[in-house]
Amino acid sequence: MAGDGGRPARQEGEMRAVVQRVSSASVSVAGETVASIGRGLLVYIGVEKGDDDKDPGAMADKIATLRIFEDDGGAMNRSVVEVGGEALVVSQFTLLADCRKGRRPSFTDAMGPSEAEAFYERFVRELEQRAVPARRGRFRAVMQVASVNDGPVTVLIDSRKRF
């Protein structure tokens, strides 16, 4: 069954995240720093139409326990919780961009702003409940994000475990 533009119809949504291990990160809006962290994770999060209530908790659990920090032997065996790190969470609907057709990305799979904001806020609360101090970007604002990627280490995560 075809969906919009000849693409396969989607039965369920997925939250997507780009997670970067950072030495530091900050978010500014109109020249004002609204959030910053030291060692930890910069998390860009996108919410798709069809996401369900279990997605924010499942994503927070995965990210809080993701072993991408080095142990004393240099192996990636520690989570952000184990190293006492923080998270800076930035809402980014563009993670749901569909670039398969043409040159202009389609964002039709992204959840609408009001509903997406509730998922975003729940995700941040779920992270905090898992002992990850979390700072926020400003939802629906034009933000400038600065970061020092440590490693570099960058991973992609989705709630449906497609990658």
Protein Blocks (a to p, Z undefined) as FASTA:
>chain_A
ZZehhiacdfbdcddddddddfbdcddeehiafbdcdedddddddddehiafklmmmmmm
mmmmoccbccfkopafbdfklnopacdddddfklmpcfkgojbdcfklpccfklmmmmmm
mmmmmmmmnopacddddehiacddddddehiacddddfklpZZ
